[in-house]
Amino acid sequence: MSGPRVVWITGASSGIGAALAREMAANGWQVAASGRNRERLDALCADAPDAIHAFVLDVTDGAANNETVAAIEQQLGPIDLAVFNAGIGSQFSVTRFDAADVQDRMAVNYGGAVNGIGAVLPGMLERGAGQIALTASVAGFRGLPGGAPYSASKAAMIALAEGLKLDLDRHGIAVSVITPGFVRTPMTEKNRFPMPFMVDADDAARRIRRGLAAKRFEITFPRRLSYILKLLQRLPYALYFPIIRRVARL
Ligand SMILES: NC(=O)c1ccc[n+]([C@@H]2O[C@H](COP(=O)([O-])OP(=O)(O)OC[C@H]3O[C@@H](n4cnc5c(N)ncnc54)[C@H](OP(=O)(O)O)[C@@H]3O)[C@@H](O)[C@H]2O)c1
């Protein structure tokens, strides 16, 4: 008989990732939780010591991703589900455009997911089974004021997920893209602008777990914000720019 299923979650030391780790553990999964901060990971593991296990990792380090996957699979068994959730936020000032800082968003959010996929995919392909999920954002649906680098990194993740789904379906590997609106976490704590329809991290984690269990390609919430942004996504520039200028008072 096969043992409990194994999920690897990056960015699990805080916010949505930590809530998802607890949610998956409560639903019978063995959870490999990654992040850079050892103390916060240890605190998370203390919530469910038999189910959540810390694997310290900086997702921008390609070789370290490979080593982490090898360590997880040796300790817990083959990874059934990998959730690439590590990310850095959206604070950005165009008048202090710092190329390195802009590149960082891409290196962590998109590059981190790519490194993780590179590490976990060979095993999944060999087994002909597995599931991969990328935490993007509704901010990836369109370029947004004050968040161009973040939107760019999340748009790249959405496009990556769409293409991978088409390629991996026939290999028995499911792909999902998670596009949350505002979730109450340390990332959004810093924001000084209105965040409509915000949800708690535990609520987000429940929605993500259910979407993953159903192997839905797109897991997006809260619906109200997501649908508004999807509508904006479909507008021609002649309408999109004036609407956003008015809403953002630019
Ligand atoms: N909160 C929202 O409203 C919202 C909305 C849409 C999408 N998202 C996305 O959801 C994901 C989680 O965000 P959150 O709100 O939960 O933010 P958070 O509380 O700030 O958590 C971010 C996580 O990413 C990890 N991380 C950052 N850089 C890393 C690196 N180089 N290597 C490894 N881990 C790294 C952090 O861990 P360490 O610091 O320990 O490394 C932390 O665990 C992100 O991808 C974010 O873009 C959030």
Ligand as a Chemical Component Dictionary entry (heavy atoms), coordinates in Angstrom:
data_LIG
# 
_chem_comp.id                   LIG 
_chem_comp.type                 NON-POLYMER 
_chem_comp.pdbx_formal_charge   0 
_chem_comp.three_letter_code    LIG 
# 
loop_
_chem_comp_atom.comp_id 
_chem_comp_atom.atom_id 
_chem_comp_atom.alt_atom_id 
_chem_comp_atom.type_symbol 
_chem_comp_atom.charge 
_chem_comp_atom.model_Cartn_x 
_chem_comp_atom.model_Cartn_y 
_chem_comp_atom.model_Cartn_z 
_chem_comp_atom.pdbx_ordinal 
LIG N1  N1  N 0  -0.714 38.290 -0.411 1  
LIG C1  C1  C 0  -1.326 38.542 -1.547 2  
LIG O1  O1  O 0  -2.247 39.382 -1.604 3  
LIG C2  C2  C 0  -0.947 37.813 -2.799 4  
LIG C3  C3  C 0  -1.780 37.968 -3.931 5  
LIG C4  C4  C 0  -1.452 37.301 -5.098 6  
LIG C5  C5  C 0  -0.336 36.494 -5.138 7  
LIG N2  N2  N 1  0.468  36.376 -4.043 8  
LIG C6  C6  C 0  1.640  35.514 -4.173 9  
LIG O2  O2  O 0  1.566  34.498 -3.192 10 
LIG C7  C7  C 0  2.885  34.071 -2.845 11 
LIG C8  C8  C 0  3.025  34.113 -1.348 12 
LIG O3  O3  O 0  2.894  35.460 -0.929 13 
LIG P1  P1  P 0  2.496  35.903 0.570  14 
LIG O4  O4  O 0  1.496  36.972 0.444  15 
LIG O5  O5  O -1 2.232  34.708 1.375  16 
LIG O6  O6  O 0  3.860  36.632 0.971  17 
LIG P2  P2  P 0  4.855  36.471 2.208  18 
LIG O7  O7  O 0  4.093  36.259 3.470  19 
LIG O8  O8  O 0  5.781  37.624 2.098  20 
LIG O9  O9  O 0  5.618  35.105 1.875  21 
LIG C9  C9  C 0  6.545  35.020 0.832  22 
LIG C10 C10 C 0  7.267  33.699 0.948  23 
LIG O10 O10 O 0  8.211  33.626 -0.119 24 
LIG C11 C11 C 0  9.464  33.225 0.430  25 
LIG N3  N3  N 0  10.580 33.715 -0.369 26 
LIG C12 C12 C 0  10.823 34.990 -0.788 27 
LIG N4  N4  N 0  11.984 35.044 -1.448 28 
LIG C13 C13 C 0  12.497 33.776 -1.442 29 
LIG C14 C14 C 0  13.673 33.176 -1.959 30 
LIG N5  N5  N 0  14.602 33.886 -2.640 31 
LIG N6  N6  N 0  13.859 31.846 -1.772 32 
LIG C15 C15 C 0  12.942 31.117 -1.087 33 
LIG N7  N7  N 0  11.812 31.620 -0.567 34 
LIG C16 C16 C 0  11.600 32.936 -0.749 35 
LIG C17 C17 C 0  9.465  33.769 1.852  36 
LIG O11 O11 O 0  10.310 32.979 2.651  37 
LIG P3  P3  P 0  11.743 33.426 3.270  38 
LIG O12 O12 O 0  11.697 34.885 3.546  39 
LIG O13 O13 O 0  11.865 32.545 4.467  40 
LIG O14 O14 O 0  12.702 33.047 2.216  41 
LIG C18 C18 C 0  8.021  33.552 2.253  42 
LIG O15 O15 O 0  7.841  32.262 2.764  43 
LIG C19 C19 C 0  3.832  35.012 -3.595 44 
LIG O16 O16 O 0  4.281  34.382 -4.774 45 
LIG C20 C20 C 0  2.960  36.200 -3.913 46 
LIG O17 O17 O 0  3.424  36.913 -5.039 47 
LIG C21 C21 C 0  0.192  37.003 -2.880 48 
# 
loop_
_chem_comp_bond.comp_id 
_chem_comp_bond.atom_id_1 
_chem_comp_bond.atom_id_2 
_chem_comp_bond.value_order 
_chem_comp_bond.pdbx_ordinal 
LIG N1  C1  SING 1  
LIG C1  O1  DOUB 2  
LIG C1  C2  SING 3  
LIG C2  C3  SING 4  
LIG C2  C21 DOUB 5  
LIG C3  C4  DOUB 6  
LIG C4  C5  SING 7  
LIG C5  N2  DOUB 8  
LIG N2  C6  SING 9  
LIG N2  C21 SING 10 
LIG C6  O2  SING 11 
LIG C6  C20 SING 12 
LIG O2  C7  SING 13 
LIG C7  C8  SING 14 
LIG C7  C19 SING 15 
LIG C8  O3  SING 16 
LIG O3  P1  SING 17 
LIG P1  O4  DOUB 18 
LIG P1  O5  SING 19 
LIG P1  O6  SING 20 
LIG O6  P2  SING 21 
LIG P2  O7  DOUB 22 
LIG P2  O8  SING 23 
LIG P2  O9  SING 24 
LIG O9  C9  SING 25 
LIG C9  C10 SING 26 
LIG C10 O10 SING 27 
LIG C10 C18 SING 28 
LIG O10 C11 SING 29 
LIG C11 N3  SING 30 
LIG C11 C17 SING 31 
LIG N3  C12 SING 32 
LIG N3  C16 SING 33 
LIG C12 N4  DOUB 34 
LIG N4  C13 SING 35 
LIG C13 C14 SING 36 
LIG C13 C16 DOUB 37 
LIG C14 N5  SING 38 
LIG C14 N6  DOUB 39 
LIG N6  C15 SING 40 
LIG C15 N7  DOUB 41 
LIG N7  C16 SING 42 
LIG C17 O11 SING 43 
LIG C17 C18 SING 44 
LIG O11 P3  SING 45 
LIG P3  O12 DOUB 46 
LIG P3  O13 SING 47 
LIG P3  O14 SING 48 
LIG C18 O15 SING 49 
LIG C19 O16 SING 50 
LIG C19 C20 SING 51 
LIG C20 O17 SING 52 
# 
